[in-house]
Amino acid sequence: MAGGNDERGIRGDVRKEIREFLSTRRARIGPDEAGLPIYGGAKRRVSGLRREEVALLAGISTEYYTRLERGNAVGASDSVIAGLAHALQLDEAERMHLLDLLRAAGTSRRPRRGATVQRVRPTVQRVMDSMTGAPALVLNGRLDILTANALGFALYSPVYATSVRPANNARFVFLDPHATEFFRDWDSVANDTVALLRAEVGRDPYDRQTSDLVGELSTRSDEFRVRWAAHNVRIHTTGVKLLHHPVVGALELSFESFPVGSDPNQSLLVYTAEPGSSSQDALNLLASWAATTEHIEQPMPIDDSAESGSGRDG
């Protein structure tokens, strides 16, 4: 019975997510931006589109859209979703997030899962360890740092300054006072962090560890709570990070994020510096520091038996 109550509660949360996501997307678009005539002038009671205007643009009835925005989204067809994406001017990350929410609302699933231990395959660790000149890390969807190579641990040593494991990038960004020094573009990093967590909650609302993390951050950080209420989501697989490492100083590093083969909830994050740049010099210095410093976190010992019988490496 408890499991049934838990599932109903989660599905209620998902319906609330759908309602708030659609209403926040609707609020950001004015009729002029949507190519609609403006009726009512200054008397309009909403800053964005009205429900009937979204319905018109999406090619559905106002009653049906109202039902969708209330979270009653079971059975929404591909054409309806495409119409909503067009009407609300959703980008790819937002469209995928809406699909995830609709799927979660319309599917009966197992009760909320408790804590699980995620392991990184030994071949992935060996690939990272072979990248001697590039910091590399493996993260899961809630931004736990599952492992890294030596230079990755050295680069993210401020995140490992606490004893909490696994180290979590979102917890560091919003709860550690050193984060605003480490991330020179902290505001952008904070926005991206929340957007990634919001997408992860949409993908798997049954993960208790993720929901507990969001609850902790919402309780302890006003900066997180305000951003969370915006319901922004983002695909963040490439870009530039501006860092200030306590040992080597300023770094400007490009990054690429890759999904990890058969582990869809894990991603490999790799940083590189422009050859001949001051950031490259700083990375070289960081590598020397890492080689002579014993307290930096180290990856778990490789256990090849974890891949026995898998028949493939990646």
C-alpha positions, 0 to 999 in steps of 0.5 A: 500500500505504501508503494502505491501511495508513493507512486501516486505522490510521484505521479502527482509531482510529475503532473505539477512539473508539467503544469509549471513547465508549460505555464513558464514557457507560455509566460515568456512569449508575447503575442507579438513574438508568436506572430499574433495580433494583440487584443486588449492592449494594456488590459491583458492580465498575462505577460505572455501568451494566453492558453487559447493563443497557445492552443491556436498556435498548436492546432488543438482546442483550448479545452485540450490545452488547458487539460494538458497544462493541468498535468492531464497529459496521458495519450498526447500524440506526436502531432500534439507534442510537435504543435506544442513545441512550435507554439511555445518555441521549445528548443531541443532540450525543452522538447525532450524534457516535455517528452520525458515528463509526458512519458513519466505522467502516463506510465505506471512505474516501480516505487521510488528507488533508494540509494544505488551505487554506480560503478564506472567500467574499468575500460572507461577508467583506462581510457581516462587514465591514458589522457595524461594531458587532459583533465577527464571526469565521469559524471552521472545525471545528478552531477556526482563525480563518479571518477576521474583521471589524475589531472581531473582529480587535480583540477577539481580538487576544491570539490573534493575538499569535503569528506562527502562522497561521491563529490557532487558538482551541484552541491559544490556550486551552491553550498560551498563558499569557494565555488564563486572563486573556482568558477569565474563565470559562476552565474552561468555555471549555476544556471547550467547546473540547475538546468541539467538537474531539472532535465535529470528529474524529468528523465527519472522522477523515481530516483530518490537520491536526485530528489533528495539532492534537489530538496537539500539544495532548495532548502539551503540555497536561495540562489538554487531555489530561484533558478529551480522555479524558472523550470529551465532545461538545457543540453550542455555538451560543449563549451568553455569553462573559466576557472581559477584553481587555487594552485595554478590560477586562471584557466580557460578550458574548452570541454566536450561531454560524451555519453558513456556507451552502455551506461546512458546515465553517465557522461565523460567530460574532457577538458582541453586547453589551447596549445601554447596558451597560458592555460596549457602552461597552467595545466602542465603545472597542475599535472606536476603538482598532482604527481607530487601531491599524495592527498588528491583523490584517486580512482578506485582500483580497476577490477577486470571481473566487472566486465567479464562476460560483457562481450564488448568494451564500449 
